[in-house]
Amino acid sequence: MNLDLIADDHDRPRNAAATREAILRSAVSAFTRSGYDGAGLREIAGAAGVTAMMVKRYFGSKEQLFAEVVDHALAPRTILVEDGAGMAHAAAAALVARTAREAEHLDPFLLMLRSASNPRAAEILRDGIGRHIGSHVAAQLTGAAAGERSELLLSVIAGIWLMRKVIGTPALAAAEPGALTAQVEELFRLLTSEIRPNR
């Protein structure tokens, strides 16, 4: 069957790339909202305006769809936006801004939080984090234990994200942004003190 032009449930022609993108957007929303175990292919298909069979045709299985969602969610650099010696400050500022009360929902973190209890989803997330974030950060670090320091940095980011944005603990939630950024930057500098300069 030619996937270049496919009719949706309302018999309107639909471009294959647009259909795939609609399914992926729906899946990001569903997995972020309900986690891997709570999101179903029929729900994802319905929100995308296609059938569950169409989702399987494009993505193969729920597991493969989740893997694509993880890649889609983790590939953009939203916190670790700068390389080299400026990484600690830029990451601290971005983290404080994106965990503010008024900030929009942080899909990559909620996707991880709500899906990690499933062993296979956790494996997919672990692989995605390693490929898209961990290896990049580790490559920036010099000195001993770059891999461990990279994952410690990611753990600190995840912990602040959870406490400040998801749970909303009072001190972190109400902290003055500039002062909090300075404190977080100091934590990050401890882990990135031996870092390669920008080239």
PyMOL commands that set and color helices and strands:
alter all, ss='L'
color gray80, all
select helices_A, chain A and resi 16-38+41-48+52-59+62-74+84-98+107-115+119-140+146-167+170-173+177-192
alter helices_A, ss='H'
color red, helices_A
select strands_A, chain A and resi 5-7+13-15
alter strands_A, ss='S'
color yellow, strands_A
deselect
rebuild
show_as cartoon
